[in-house]
Amino acid sequence: MKCRTMSKYKRIIKILVKIVLIATCAIMLIVGAGWLYLRSIMKPPEIPVHSADAAALGYTPVGNRPQVSLTPNFAQTESEPQDDAKEDKTPPPPAMHLENRRPLFFTFLIFGLDESRNADTIMVGAYDGKTQQGYIISIPRDTRVDVQRNNQKINAAYAIGQNRGGHQGGVDRLKYEVSTVIGFRPDFYISIDYMAFVRMVNAIGGVPIYVPFHMLYDDPDQDLHINIPAGMQVLDGQNALHFARYRLGNDRRFTINDYQRIAHQQQVISALFQELLTPATLLRIPEFVRIFNDHVGTDLAYGELLWFANQVRLVGTDALALYTLPSHGTSGAPYWYELADMTGIIELVNRTVNPFTHDITSADLRIVR
């Protein structure tokens, strides 16, 4: 009787093993088929060619990307006189030849919007697919640009474009004004709102950040309340956002300037990048996809985004270098513009984010003092 019972158990175990093996093979086939599908649509992006470039260079653009004018629709703020003399009609920097592009080198305008739809955070990013190196240059939001409007700060560019052309119009305007201080127009854009940042940090379990002093600030009008103790700690999404946005303190001795604020933003970006490279990130991909769909705008196609995501998986922890646009300092009252340093910008851009095989020169920039 005992032998028959043991034999029965062995048969049951064999059946269960077969079921597990069959199920495992089926899962592997499904995963494999899914991966093959993703690989089939995963590709590096085509560099967009703008219609003004094509006309200037005398050739027909190739590829399936929409053709848009290099010169944006200039808009005016309500405080400006509505007359043609106030419009900025100066042509953009000279067009650059596609054949002079560095292979597998892509540039991005990355920006975050505040509640007033101003570009509260502006960065130019680049990724070199040959060396698998990434670069980010933060542009101070008060940088003065060569435009004909009362508010010449670069962070006003997006909202002005919004007034005339909707979301894409705002991006087009901001890309143009960024081009005047770096010497070329970024290929693609990525816009991120505050909730995307909060959810991303929460999805990875927080970011380790050293807080240099007790950040304490209350603004009832904005319903903004910052209270982050000093010291090394893991910040959740909301506190990481507060750390990155902090400028003023209830105690004015703990007020920081925009360059210190940018340093805090870069500290968070670096910590977030390090966490995204950990193996556990693979388990959070579905949440990242939801965050991206809900809160991120871009002109990159789905397959192109997958290609960049795969590139991130392949790079090392030291593959992202962070910089700040060089400046001569502030203009002072009443406007407090940040005055861009042309010499410093040319050196930094050519060393990092320049997508061309030739150097950017002063002729490609429109710096105003």
C-alpha positions as CSV (number, residue, x, y, z in Angstrom):
1,M,0.0,0.0,0.0
2,K,2.8,2.3,0.9
3,C,4.6,1.6,-2.4
4,R,1.5,2.3,-4.4
5,T,1.1,5.7,-2.5
6,M,4.7,6.6,-3.2
7,S,4.3,5.7,-6.9
8,K,1.2,7.9,-7.1
9,Y,3.1,10.8,-5.5
10,K,5.9,10.4,-8.0
11,R,3.5,10.5,-10.9
12,I,1.9,13.6,-9.6
13,I,5.3,15.2,-9.1
14,K,6.2,14.3,-12.7
15,I,3.0,15.8,-14.0
16,L,3.6,19.0,-12.0
17,V,7.2,19.3,-13.3
18,K,5.9,18.9,-16.9
19,I,3.3,21.6,-16.3
20,V,5.9,24.0,-14.8
21,L,8.3,23.3,-17.8
22,I,5.6,23.8,-20.3
23,A,4.4,27.0,-18.6
24,T,8.0,28.3,-18.4
25,C,8.6,27.6,-22.1
26,A,5.4,29.4,-22.9
27,I,6.4,32.4,-20.8
28,M,9.8,32.5,-22.4
29,L,8.3,32.3,-25.9
30,I,5.9,35.2,-25.1
31,V,8.7,37.3,-23.5
32,G,11.0,36.4,-26.4
33,A,8.4,37.4,-28.9
34,G,7.7,40.6,-27.1
35,W,11.4,41.4,-26.9
36,L,11.8,40.6,-30.7
37,Y,8.9,43.0,-31.4
38,L,10.4,45.7,-29.3
39,R,13.8,45.2,-31.0
40,S,12.1,45.5,-34.4
41,I,10.7,49.0,-33.6
42,M,13.6,50.1,-31.4
43,K,15.8,52.4,-33.5
44,P,17.9,55.6,-33.1
45,P,16.0,58.7,-34.2
46,E,16.4,60.5,-37.5
47,I,17.7,64.0,-37.1
48,P,14.9,66.4,-38.0
49,V,15.5,68.7,-40.9
50,H,13.8,72.0,-40.8
51,S,12.3,73.6,-44.0
52,A,14.4,76.7,-43.6
53,D,17.6,74.6,-43.4
54,A,16.6,72.7,-46.5
55,A,15.9,75.8,-48.5
56,A,19.2,77.4,-47.4
57,L,21.2,74.3,-48.3
58,G,19.4,73.5,-51.6
59,Y,18.3,69.9,-50.9
60,T,15.2,68.0,-50.2
61,P,14.9,66.7,-46.6
62,V,14.7,63.0,-46.1
63,G,12.8,61.0,-43.5
64,N,9.3,61.0,-42.2
65,R,9.5,63.7,-39.6
66,P,7.2,66.7,-39.9
67,Q,8.9,69.7,-41.5
68,V,8.6,72.9,-39.4
69,S,10.0,76.3,-39.9
70,L,13.3,77.1,-38.2
71,T,12.1,80.6,-37.5
72,P,9.4,80.4,-34.8
73,N,6.2,82.5,-34.7
74,F,7.2,85.4,-32.6
75,A,4.6,86.6,-30.1
76,Q,4.3,89.5,-27.8
77,T,3.3,89.9,-24.2
78,E,0.2,91.9,-23.4
79,S,2.4,94.6,-21.9
80,E,4.2,95.3,-25.1
81,P,3.0,97.7,-27.9
82,Q,1.3,95.7,-30.7
83,D,3.3,97.0,-33.6
84,D,5.7,95.5,-36.2
85,A,8.6,97.5,-34.9
86,K,8.5,95.5,-31.7
87,E,8.8,92.1,-33.4
88,D,12.1,90.3,-33.6
89,K,12.8,89.7,-37.2
90,T,16.5,88.9,-37.0
91,P,17.2,85.6,-38.7
92,P,18.3,82.6,-36.6
93,P,21.9,81.4,-36.6
94,P,23.3,80.0,-39.9
95,A,21.9,76.6,-40.9
96,M,24.2,73.6,-40.3
97,H,24.8,70.8,-42.9
98,L,23.5,67.3,-42.0
99,E,26.7,65.8,-43.5
100,N,28.7,67.7,-40.9
101,R,26.8,66.0,-38.0
102,R,28.6,63.7,-35.7
103,P,27.3,60.1,-36.2
104,L,24.9,58.8,-33.5
105,F,25.0,62.1,-31.7
106,F,21.6,63.6,-30.5
107,T,20.7,66.8,-28.7
108,F,17.7,67.6,-26.6
109,L,15.9,70.6,-25.1
110,I,14.7,69.5,-21.6
111,F,12.5,71.8,-19.6
112,G,10.1,71.8,-16.7
113,L,7.2,74.2,-16.3
114,D,6.0,76.1,-13.3
115,E,2.4,76.9,-12.4
116,S,2.5,80.0,-14.7
117,R,3.7,78.0,-17.7
118,N,7.1,79.6,-17.5
119,A,10.1,77.3,-18.1
120,D,11.2,77.0,-14.5
121,T,14.0,74.6,-15.4
122,I,15.8,74.7,-18.8
123,M,18.6,72.2,-19.9
124,V,20.3,71.2,-23.1
125,G,21.1,67.5,-23.2
126,A,23.2,65.5,-25.6
127,Y,23.9,61.8,-26.0
128,D,26.9,60.4,-27.9
129,G,25.9,56.9,-29.1
130,K,29.5,56.1,-30.1
131,T,31.0,56.8,-26.7
132,Q,27.8,56.1,-24.7
133,Q,28.3,59.4,-22.9
134,G,25.6,61.9,-21.9
135,Y,25.9,65.6,-21.2
136,I,23.5,68.1,-19.6
137,I,24.0,71.9,-19.5
138,S,21.7,73.8,-17.2
139,I,20.6,77.3,-18.5
140,P,19.8,79.8,-15.7
141,R,16.2,80.8,-16.1
142,D,17.1,84.5,-15.9
143,T,19.6,84.4,-18.7
144,R,19.1,87.4,-21.0
145,V,18.4,86.7,-24.6
146,D,18.5,88.9,-27.7
147,V,14.8,89.4,-28.3
148,Q,12.5,92.4,-28.6
149,R,10.1,92.1,-25.6
150,N,10.0,93.7,-22.2
151,N,10.9,90.5,-20.4
152,Q,14.1,89.3,-22.0
153,K,14.6,86.3,-19.6
154,I,14.8,83.0,-21.4
155,N,12.3,81.4,-19.1
156,A,9.5,83.5,-20.6
157,A,10.0,82.0,-24.1
158,Y,7.7,79.0,-23.7
159,A,4.7,81.0,-22.3
160,I,5.1,83.5,-25.2
161,G,5.0,80.7,-27.7
162,Q,1.9,79.3,-26.0
163,N,0.1,82.5,-26.5
164,R,0.3,82.1,-30.3
165,G,0.8,78.5,-31.3
166,G,-0.2,76.1,-28.6
167,H,2.1,73.5,-27.1
168,Q,4.3,73.0,-30.1
169,G,4.5,76.8,-30.7
170,G,5.9,77.2,-27.2
171,V,8.5,74.5,-27.7
172,D,9.5,76.0,-31.1
173,R,10.0,79.4,-29.5
174,L,12.0,78.0,-26.6
175,K,14.2,76.0,-28.9
176,Y,14.9,79.1,-30.9
177,E,15.8,81.2,-28.0
178,V,18.0,78.5,-26.6
179,S,19.8,78.3,-29.9
180,T,20.8,82.0,-29.6
181,V,22.9,81.2,-26.5
182,I,24.4,77.8,-27.5
183,G,24.8,78.2,-31.2
184,F,22.5,75.5,-32.5
185,R,18.9,74.3,-32.3
186,P,18.4,71.2,-30.2
187,D,17.1,68.2,-32.2
188,F,14.3,67.0,-29.9
189,Y,12.4,68.2,-26.8
190,I,11.3,66.6,-23.5
191,S,8.9,68.6,-21.3
192,I,8.4,67.4,-17.7
193,D,5.8,68.7,-15.2
194,Y,6.3,68.6,-11.5
195,M,4.1,65.5,-10.9
196,A,6.2,63.4,-13.3
197,F,9.3,64.3,-11.2
198,V,7.5,63.4,-7.9
199,R,6.1,60.1,-9.2
200,M,9.5,59.1,-10.7
201,V,11.3,59.6,-7.5
202,N,8.7,57.8,-5.5
203,A,8.7,54.9,-8.0
204,I,12.4,54.2,-7.3
205,G,12.0,54.6,-3.5
206,G,13.4,58.0,-3.1
207,V,16.9,59.6,-3.8
208,P,19.8,60.0,-1.4
209,I,20.6,63.7,-1.0
210,Y,22.8,65.8,1.3
211,V,20.8,68.8,2.5
212,P,23.3,71.6,3.5
213,F,20.9,73.4,5.9
214,H,17.4,73.2,7.3
215,M,15.2,74.3,4.3
216,L,12.2,76.0,5.8
217,Y,9.9,78.1,3.7
218,D,6.1,78.9,3.7
219,D,4.1,80.6,0.9
220,P,0.4,80.4,1.7
221,D,-0.5,82.1,-1.6
222,Q,1.0,79.1,-3.5
223,D,0.1,76.6,-0.8
224,L,3.8,75.9,-0.7
225,H,5.4,74.6,2.5
226,I,9.0,73.4,2.5
227,N,10.4,71.7,5.6
228,I,13.5,69.6,4.9
229,P,16.0,69.0,7.8
230,A,19.7,69.3,7.2
231,G,21.9,66.3,6.7
232,M,22.2,63.2,4.5
233,Q,18.8,61.5,3.9
234,V,16.6,59.8,1.4
235,L,14.1,62.3,0.0
236,D,10.7,61.2,-1.3
237,G,9.3,62.7,-4.5
238,Q,7.7,65.8,-2.9
239,N,10.7,66.7,-0.8
240,A,13.1,66.1,-3.7
241,L,11.0,68.5,-5.7
242,H,11.0,71.0,-2.8
243,F,14.8,70.6,-2.6
244,A,15.2,71.3,-6.3
245,R,12.9,74.3,-6.3
246,Y,14.1,76.0,-3.0
247,R,15.3,79.6,-3.4
248,L,13.9,81.6,-0.4
249,G,13.8,80.8,3.3
250,N,11.6,82.1,6.1
251,D,15.0,83.1,7.5
252,R,16.5,85.2,4.7
253,R,20.0,84.1,5.8
254,F,19.1,80.8,4.1
255,T,18.2,82.3,0.7
256,I,20.2,80.9,-2.2
257,N,20.9,82.2,-5.7
258,D,19.9,80.5,-9.0
259,Y,23.3,78.9,-9.4
260,Q,23.0,77.2,-6.0
261,R,19.5,76.1,-7.0
262,I,20.8,74.6,-10.3
263,A,23.5,72.8,-8.3
264,H,20.7,71.3,-6.1
265,Q,18.8,70.3,-9.3
266,Q,21.8,68.6,-10.7
267,Q,22.4,66.8,-7.4
268,V,18.9,65.3,-7.7
269,I,19.3,64.4,-11.4
270,S,22.6,62.7,-10.6
271,A,21.1,60.7,-7.7
272,L,18.1,59.8,-9.9
273,F,20.3,58.7,-12.7
274,Q,22.3,56.4,-10.4
275,E,19.2,54.8,-9.1
276,L,17.8,54.2,-12.6
277,L,20.9,52.2,-13.4
278,T,20.2,49.6,-10.7
279,P,18.8,46.2,-11.7
280,A,15.7,46.7,-9.6
281,T,14.6,49.4,-12.1
282,L,13.6,46.7,-14.6
283,L,10.7,45.7,-12.3
284,R,9.4,49.3,-12.3
285,I,9.2,49.8,-16.1
286,P,5.4,49.6,-16.2
287,E,5.2,52.4,-13.7
288,F,7.7,54.5,-15.6
289,V,5.6,54.0,-18.8
290,R,2.5,55.3,-17.0
291,I,4.4,58.3,-15.6
292,F,5.7,59.1,-19.1
293,N,2.3,58.8,-20.7
294,D,0.7,61.0,-18.1
295,H,3.2,63.8,-17.5
296,V,5.9,64.0,-20.2
297,G,5.7,65.6,-23.6
298,T,8.2,64.9,-26.4
299,D,8.6,64.7,-30.2
300,L,10.4,61.4,-30.0
301,A,8.6,58.4,-31.4
302,Y,7.9,55.3,-29.2
303,G,10.6,53.2,-30.8
304,E,13.1,56.0,-30.5
305,L,12.4,56.3,-26.8
306,L,12.9,52.5,-26.4
307,W,16.3,52.9,-28.1
308,F,17.4,55.6,-25.7
309,A,16.0,53.5,-22.7
310,N,18.1,50.6,-23.9
311,Q,21.1,52.8,-24.2
312,V,20.7,53.9,-20.6
313,R,20.7,50.3,-19.6
314,L,24.1,49.8,-21.2
315,V,25.9,52.8,-19.9
316,G,27.9,53.1,-16.7
317,T,27.3,55.2,-13.6
318,D,29.8,57.9,-14.7
319,A,28.2,58.3,-18.1
320,L,26.4,61.6,-17.4
321,A,28.3,64.9,-17.0
322,L,26.5,67.9,-15.6
323,Y,27.4,71.6,-16.3
324,T,25.9,75.1,-16.0
325,L,26.0,77.7,-18.7
326,P,28.9,80.1,-18.0
327,S,27.9,83.6,-17.0
328,H,29.4,87.0,-16.3
329,G,27.0,87.4,-13.4
330,T,23.9,89.4,-12.9
331,S,22.9,92.8,-14.4
332,G,21.5,93.9,-11.1
333,A,18.4,95.9,-10.5
334,P,15.8,96.3,-11.8
335,Y,15.8,93.2,-14.1
336,W,18.4,90.9,-12.5
337,Y,19.3,89.3,-15.8
338,E,22.0,86.6,-15.9
339,L,24.6,87.8,-18.5
340,A,25.9,84.9,-20.7
341,D,29.6,84.5,-21.1
342,M,30.2,83.9,-24.8
343,T,33.8,82.7,-24.5
344,G,33.0,80.3,-21.8
345,I,29.9,79.0,-23.6
346,I,31.8,78.3,-26.8
347,E,34.4,76.3,-25.0
348,L,31.8,74.3,-23.0
349,V,29.5,73.6,-25.9
350,N,32.3,72.5,-28.2
351,R,33.6,70.1,-25.5
352,T,30.2,68.6,-24.7
353,V,26.9,69.1,-26.6
354,N,28.1,70.3,-30.0
355,P,26.5,67.9,-32.5
356,F,28.7,69.0,-35.4
357,T,32.2,68.0,-36.6
358,H,33.2,71.6,-36.7
359,D,33.3,74.0,-33.8
360,I,30.5,76.5,-32.8
361,T,31.9,80.0,-33.1
362,S,30.8,83.5,-32.0
363,A,29.0,83.9,-35.4
364,D,26.6,81.2,-34.4
365,L,25.5,82.9,-31.1
366,R,23.5,86.0,-30.3
367,I,24.7,87.0,-26.9
368,V,23.4,90.3,-25.4
369,R,25.1,92.1,-22.5
